């Protein structure tokens, strides 16, 4: 059985692969198929003639002492037809491997960037499949925002987390929850970031709910927060829209940890920040008592995001602690307990008074009796 060497040469030029590499792939596939035959001879190996394209099975022979004597060819009956099928399979798999390698190389350069695509009908309802044009990416459940939903044909942007060669082809993992997704979205909207005038120093995020972004300017006279917000809030609003309404707090970064912690608790106003332990990164924050709930946030979200953003443990206290408001049911119970206590005290006092009166009466009676006895004498 022979293959067209000229066709192989044309294929190597088109796919930019060495001819020997392609021939070795064909020889390895044919050898594996031969050795799987029940009548295969030991150490048999396929050899493709580089000039004629003929494929033969070469089998080395050895004498009783194990010394090589000669090489013969062996072609089991019907194996030529098998060779044709194997060559087609080898070329097909080689081309697929080359295509997969091209995809991996192409999209590996997008790791850490945003990519756009079209949502596909998914085989797994928990995964969002995305047509990236020449490749397919996927957003697994742990990288998807629970409050977001997509249908087939929707345009979508996502953050490229990883690109690897999997068992069934390239695997491109995308994310809509990654904190750097927010950073990359701002980079698309804010030219000052690309120019290096404004720098995003950190992002903390609870996907679908709220994000905090710390920024600083590398040039005097530039407002980093203003750059991210944009004219009329257009830039930040574009990011919020892409995140389906997720709230974003843009705060000023500072090298001073006390200032940074205070800024991170925005929109709450902070009265003071005390660095408790610099090495352990622990800080005590005092806020006006009417700002306490805002500083902590719903279910502790604001304080939690601030801690993640700064990397500090934040202990929040009101400046003027007030007595905790008591629920009506608690107030009634407390009043009942106080009334019972007062009644018990009154009863105790009455009992003490009665006992005192009794003792005095007994003393008076004894005194009178003693006087009478003295008079009779």
C-alpha positions as CSV (number, residue, x, y, z in Angstrom):
1,X,0.0,0.0,0.0
2,X,1.3,3.5,-0.9
3,X,0.5,7.0,0.0
4,X,0.9,10.1,-2.2
5,X,4.2,11.7,-1.1
6,X,3.5,14.9,-3.1
7,X,0.2,15.3,-1.2
8,X,2.0,14.8,2.1
9,X,4.5,17.5,1.1
10,X,1.6,19.9,0.1
11,X,-0.1,19.2,3.5
12,X,3.1,19.9,5.4
13,X,3.5,23.2,3.6
14,X,-0.1,24.2,4.2
15,X,0.0,23.3,7.9
16,X,3.6,24.4,8.4
17,X,4.7,21.1,10.0
18,X,7.9,19.1,9.2
19,X,7.4,16.2,6.7
20,X,9.3,13.8,8.9
21,X,7.0,14.5,11.8
22,X,4.0,13.7,9.7
23,X,5.6,10.5,8.3
24,X,6.5,9.4,11.9
25,X,2.9,9.8,12.9
26,X,1.7,7.6,10.1
27,X,4.4,5.0,10.8
28,X,3.5,4.9,14.5
29,X,-0.2,4.4,13.8
30,X,0.4,1.6,11.3
31,X,2.9,-0.1,13.6
32,X,0.3,-0.1,16.5
33,X,-2.3,-1.6,14.2
34,X,0.1,-4.3,13.0
35,X,1.2,-5.3,16.5
36,X,-2.4,-5.7,17.5
37,X,-2.9,-8.5,14.9
38,X,-2.9,-12.1,16.2
39,X,-0.4,-13.1,13.5
40,X,2.0,-10.1,13.9
41,X,5.7,-11.0,14.1
42,X,7.7,-9.7,17.1
43,X,9.5,-6.3,16.7
44,X,7.7,-5.6,13.4
45,X,7.6,-2.0,12.5
46,X,6.0,0.0,9.6
47,X,8.3,1.9,7.3
48,X,7.2,4.5,4.7
49,X,9.4,4.9,1.7
50,X,10.2,8.6,1.4
51,X,10.4,8.4,-2.4
52,X,7.7,6.0,-3.5
53,X,5.3,6.4,-0.5
54,X,5.1,2.6,-0.1
55,X,4.3,1.3,3.4
56,X,5.8,-2.0,4.4
57,X,6.2,-3.9,7.6
58,X,9.9,-4.6,8.4
59,X,10.6,-7.5,10.8
60,X,14.1,-8.1,12.1
61,X,15.2,-11.7,12.5
62,X,17.6,-13.1,15.1
63,X,19.3,-16.4,15.4
64,X,19.2,-18.7,18.4
65,X,21.9,-16.7,20.2
66,X,19.9,-13.5,19.7
67,X,22.2,-12.1,17.0
68,X,20.5,-10.1,14.3
69,X,20.6,-11.9,10.9
70,X,18.4,-10.1,8.5
71,X,15.2,-8.0,8.0
72,X,12.2,-9.3,6.1
73,X,8.9,-7.8,5.1
74,X,5.6,-9.2,6.4
75,X,2.2,-8.2,5.1
76,X,-0.6,-10.2,6.7
77,X,-3.6,-10.9,4.4
78,X,-6.0,-8.0,4.2
79,X,-3.7,-5.7,6.2
80,X,-3.2,-3.3,3.2
81,X,-6.9,-2.3,3.5
82,X,-6.3,-1.7,7.2
83,X,-3.3,0.5,6.4
84,X,-5.5,2.7,4.3
85,X,-7.9,3.2,7.1
86,X,-5.1,3.7,9.6
87,X,-3.4,6.4,7.4
88,X,-6.6,8.3,7.1
89,X,-7.1,8.1,10.9
90,X,-3.5,9.2,11.5
91,X,-3.8,12.2,9.2
92,X,-7.2,13.2,10.7
93,X,-5.9,13.0,14.2
94,X,-2.7,14.8,13.3
95,X,-4.7,17.6,11.7
96,X,-7.0,17.8,14.8
97,X,-4.0,17.9,17.1
98,X,-2.5,20.7,15.0
99,X,-5.8,22.6,15.0
100,X,-6.1,22.2,18.8
101,X,-2.5,23.4,19.3
102,X,-3.3,26.5,17.2
103,X,-6.3,27.2,19.3
104,X,-4.4,26.8,22.5
105,X,-1.6,29.0,21.3
106,X,-4.1,31.6,20.0
107,X,-6.2,31.9,23.1
108,X,-3.4,31.5,25.6
109,X,-2.5,35.0,24.7
110,X,-5.9,36.1,25.9
111,X,-5.5,34.7,29.5
112,X,-6.1,37.6,31.9
113,X,-8.1,39.6,29.2
114,X,-11.8,40.0,28.3
115,X,-13.1,38.1,25.3
116,X,-16.5,38.3,23.6
117,X,-18.6,35.6,22.2
118,X,-22.1,34.2,21.6
119,X,-23.9,31.9,24.0
120,X,-24.5,28.4,22.6
121,X,-27.2,25.9,23.5
122,X,-25.5,24.0,26.3
123,X,-25.2,20.3,26.8
124,X,-25.0,20.9,30.6
125,X,-27.5,23.3,32.1
126,X,-25.0,24.3,34.8
127,X,-22.4,25.5,32.3
128,X,-22.6,28.4,29.9
129,X,-21.0,27.5,26.5
130,X,-19.7,30.4,24.4
131,X,-18.8,30.4,20.7
132,X,-15.6,32.4,20.5
133,X,-15.2,32.1,16.8
134,X,-13.1,29.1,15.9
135,X,-13.2,27.7,19.4
136,X,-15.6,27.1,22.2
137,X,-15.3,28.4,25.7
138,X,-17.2,27.6,28.8
139,X,-18.3,29.4,32.0
140,X,-18.6,26.7,34.7
141,X,-21.1,27.1,37.5
142,X,-18.5,28.4,40.0
143,X,-17.5,31.2,37.5
144,X,-21.0,32.3,36.7
145,X,-23.0,34.9,38.5
146,X,-26.1,33.3,40.0
147,X,-28.3,36.3,39.3
148,X,-27.4,36.4,35.6
149,X,-29.2,34.3,33.0
150,X,-28.4,33.9,29.3
151,X,-30.1,32.3,26.3
152,X,-28.9,30.9,23.0
153,X,-27.6,33.6,20.7
154,X,-26.9,36.3,23.4
155,X,-23.7,38.3,23.2
156,X,-21.5,37.9,26.2
157,X,-18.2,39.2,27.6
158,X,-16.1,37.1,30.0
159,X,-12.7,37.0,31.6
160,X,-10.3,34.3,30.2
161,X,-9.1,32.3,33.3
162,X,-7.3,29.4,31.7
163,X,-6.5,27.7,28.4
164,X,-5.3,24.1,28.3
165,X,-5.2,21.1,26.0
166,X,-7.8,18.7,27.4
167,X,-8.4,15.0,26.5
168,X,-11.1,16.0,24.0
169,X,-9.6,19.2,22.7
170,X,-8.8,22.7,23.9
171,X,-10.5,23.8,27.1
172,X,-11.0,27.5,27.5
173,X,-12.3,28.4,30.9
174,X,-14.1,31.8,31.2
175,X,-15.4,33.7,34.2
176,X,-18.0,36.4,35.0
177,X,-17.2,36.4,38.7
178,X,-13.4,37.0,38.8
179,X,-12.5,40.3,40.5
180,X,-10.1,41.0,37.6
181,X,-13.1,41.0,35.3
182,X,-14.2,44.3,36.8
183,X,-10.6,45.6,36.5
184,X,-10.5,44.6,32.8
185,X,-13.9,46.2,32.1
186,X,-12.7,49.5,33.4
187,X,-9.5,49.2,31.4
188,X,-11.7,49.0,28.2
189,X,-13.7,52.1,29.2
190,X,-10.9,54.3,30.8
191,X,-8.1,55.4,28.4
192,X,-6.1,56.8,31.3
193,X,-5.6,53.2,32.5
194,X,-4.1,52.1,29.2
195,X,-1.9,55.2,29.2
196,X,-0.7,54.4,32.7
197,X,-1.9,57.7,34.2
198,X,-4.4,55.9,36.4
199,X,-3.8,52.5,38.1
200,X,-6.3,50.1,39.7
201,X,-4.6,48.8,42.8
202,X,-7.1,46.3,43.9
203,X,-10.6,44.9,43.5
204,X,-12.8,43.0,46.0
205,X,-16.1,41.6,44.8
206,X,-19.2,39.8,45.7
207,X,-20.5,39.0,42.2
208,X,-23.9,40.3,41.3
209,X,-24.1,42.4,44.4
210,X,-21.2,44.8,45.0
211,X,-17.6,45.6,44.2
212,X,-15.0,47.9,45.6
213,X,-12.2,49.3,43.4
214,X,-9.1,51.1,44.7
215,X,-7.4,53.5,42.3
216,X,-4.5,55.9,42.3
217,X,-3.0,58.4,39.9
218,X,0.6,58.2,38.7
219,X,0.5,61.8,37.6
220,X,-0.2,64.9,39.7
221,X,-3.4,66.8,38.9
222,X,-5.3,63.7,37.8
223,X,-8.4,62.6,39.7
224,X,-8.3,58.8,39.6
225,X,-11.9,58.4,40.8
226,X,-13.0,61.0,38.3
227,X,-11.3,59.1,35.5
228,X,-13.1,55.9,36.3
229,X,-16.5,57.6,36.8
230,X,-16.2,59.6,33.6
231,X,-18.2,62.5,32.2
232,X,-21.6,62.3,33.7
233,X,-20.8,58.9,35.1
234,X,-20.7,57.3,31.7
235,X,-17.7,55.1,32.2
236,X,-18.7,53.6,35.5
237,X,-22.2,53.2,34.3
238,X,-21.0,51.2,31.2
239,X,-19.3,48.8,33.6
240,X,-22.3,48.6,35.9
241,X,-24.5,47.8,32.9
242,X,-22.2,45.0,31.7
243,X,-22.3,43.6,35.3
244,X,-26.2,43.7,35.2
245,X,-26.5,46.4,37.8
246,X,-23.8,45.4,40.3
247,X,-23.0,48.3,42.6
248,X,-19.4,49.6,42.5
249,X,-17.6,51.7,45.1
250,X,-14.6,53.5,43.7
251,X,-12.2,54.6,46.4
252,X,-8.8,56.3,46.6
253,X,-5.8,54.0,47.3
254,X,-3.3,55.1,50.0
255,X,0.0,53.8,51.2
256,X,-1.1,54.9,54.7
257,X,-3.1,51.8,56.0
258,X,-5.3,54.0,58.3
259,X,-6.3,56.2,55.4
260,X,-6.8,53.2,53.1
261,X,-9.0,51.4,55.6
262,X,-11.1,54.6,56.1
263,X,-11.5,55.0,52.3
264,X,-12.4,51.4,51.8
265,X,-15.4,51.7,54.2
266,X,-17.1,54.2,51.8
267,X,-19.9,55.2,51.5
268,X,-19.7,55.3,55.3
269,X,-18.0,58.3,57.1
270,X,-15.2,57.3,59.4
271,X,-14.3,59.3,62.5
272,X,-10.9,57.7,63.2
273,X,-8.8,54.6,62.5
274,X,-6.3,53.2,65.0
275,X,-3.7,50.7,63.8
276,X,-3.9,48.1,66.5
277,X,-1.3,45.7,65.1
278,X,0.7,46.6,62.1
279,X,2.3,43.2,61.6
280,X,-1.1,41.4,62.0
281,X,-2.8,44.1,59.9
282,X,-5.5,44.8,62.5
283,X,-7.3,48.1,62.8
284,X,-9.9,49.6,65.1
285,X,-12.3,51.9,63.3
286,X,-14.6,54.4,65.0
287,X,-17.6,55.8,63.1
288,X,-20.5,58.1,64.1
289,X,-23.2,55.9,65.7
290,X,-25.7,56.8,62.9
291,X,-23.1,55.5,60.4
292,X,-22.5,52.2,62.1
293,X,-25.0,50.2,60.0
294,X,-23.8,51.8,56.8
295,X,-20.2,51.0,57.7
296,X,-21.0,47.4,58.4
297,X,-23.4,47.0,55.5
298,X,-26.2,44.5,55.0
299,X,-25.1,41.1,56.4
300,X,-21.7,42.7,57.0
301,X,-21.0,43.1,53.2
302,X,-19.4,46.5,53.3
303,X,-17.0,45.7,56.1
304,X,-16.3,42.3,54.5
305,X,-15.4,43.8,51.1
306,X,-13.3,46.5,52.7
307,X,-11.3,43.9,54.6
308,X,-10.7,41.9,51.4
309,X,-9.7,45.0,49.5
310,X,-7.2,46.3,52.1
311,X,-6.1,42.9,53.5
312,X,-6.7,44.3,57.0
313,X,-8.8,43.0,59.9
314,X,-11.3,45.8,60.6
315,X,-13.0,46.1,64.0
316,X,-15.8,48.8,63.7
317,X,-17.1,50.7,66.8
318,X,-19.6,53.6,67.2
319,X,-18.3,56.8,68.6
320,X,-21.2,57.2,71.1
321,X,-22.6,53.8,72.0
322,X,-26.3,54.0,72.7
323,X,-28.5,51.7,74.7
324,X,-29.9,48.9,72.5
325,X,-33.5,49.4,71.5
326,X,-35.7,46.8,73.1
327,X,-38.5,45.1,71.4
328,X,-42.0,45.6,72.9
329,X,-42.2,42.0,74.0
330,X,-38.8,42.3,75.7
331,X,-39.9,45.5,77.4
332,X,-43.1,43.9,78.7
333,X,-41.1,41.0,80.1
334,X,-38.6,43.3,81.7
335,X,-41.4,45.4,83.3
336,X,-43.0,42.2,84.7
337,X,-39.7,41.1,86.2
338,X,-39.1,44.5,87.7
339,X,-42.7,44.5,89.2
340,X,-42.2,41.0,90.7
341,X,-38.9,42.2,92.2
342,X,-40.5,45.3,93.7
343,X,-43.4,43.2,95.1
344,X,-41.0,40.8,96.6
345,X,-39.0,43.6,98.2
346,X,-42.2,45.2,99.6
347,X,-43.3,41.9,101.0
348,X,-39.9,41.4,102.6
349,X,-40.0,44.9,104.1
350,X,-43.5,44.3,105.5
351,X,-42.4,40.9,107.0
352,X,-39.4,42.6,108.6
353,X,-41.6,45.4,110.0
354,X,-44.1,42.8,111.4
355,X,-41.3,40.8,113.0
356,X,-39.9,44.0,114.5
357,X,-43.3,45.0,115.9
358,X,-43.8,41.5,117.4
359,X,-40.4,41.6,119.1
360,X,-41.1,45.1,120.5
361,X,-44.5,43.9,121.8
362,X,-42.9,41.0,123.6
363,X,-40.3,43.2,125.1
364,X,-42.9,45.7,126.3
365,X,-45.0,42.8,127.8
366,X,-42.0,41.5,129.7
367,X,-41.1,44.9,130.9
368,X,-44.6,45.5,132.3
369,X,-44.7,42.1,134.0
370,X,-41.3,42.8,135.7
371,X,-42.6,46.1,137.0
372,X,-45.7,44.5,138.5
373,X,-43.7,42.0,140.3
374,X,-41.4,44.6,141.8
375,X,-44.4,46.6,143.1
376,X,-46.0,43.6,144.9
377,X,-42.8,43.0,146.8
